[in-house]
Amino acid sequence: MIKLCIFDFDNTLMDGETITKFAEHMGVGKEVADITNQAMAGDLDFFESFSKRVALVKGMKEEDAKELAKNLPFIDGAKEIISYLKEKCIKVVVFSGGFHIGTDVAQEKLGFDASFANYFHTKNGITTGLAGGEMMFNESKGLMLKQLKGLLGLKKEEVMCVGDGANDISMFKEAGLNIAFCAHEVLKKEATYVIDKRDLREIKKYV
């Protein structure tokens, strides 16, 4: 019986990549999107890609980032699937290689229980091109899930994960049920189930 579900955020719950939304605002959307695609396909180390993308949005006003975060679009069925899982007494947590500025707003809107993500470094309300946090490396999600399982006293088979990219592989290895959602091929190889329809309500078939 599943007791904990971990969702990736960008391109899993959120329709798109948070960093790309910020980059588009700064006029560097294509450059950031290209780096993101390389990282999610497993062709570029996540930390290296993260650092390059954050550097490209240096100079963004913190107030602009907050406003953009308020209006991030969600994948069809995001709110419904979280409600469905919680009705089944499953804790829902988000692990994001993106930013708390996005996941914190999403938590209020979607109703998941907690999120782990990263923070922009700012000075005088302006991003410096640096960032830090809980989800900066290829193995971050797996390490965090391992800690959560220990804290909550959960077995591997009591945990499920949903994600789309290469940096989700490490958390898939810590869970008993793994769903690759509209995912890159590198993650599909690690999944229990693959969903290619862009509707999160499809998860109900497996939980």
Disulfide bonds with the S-S distance in Angstrom:
none
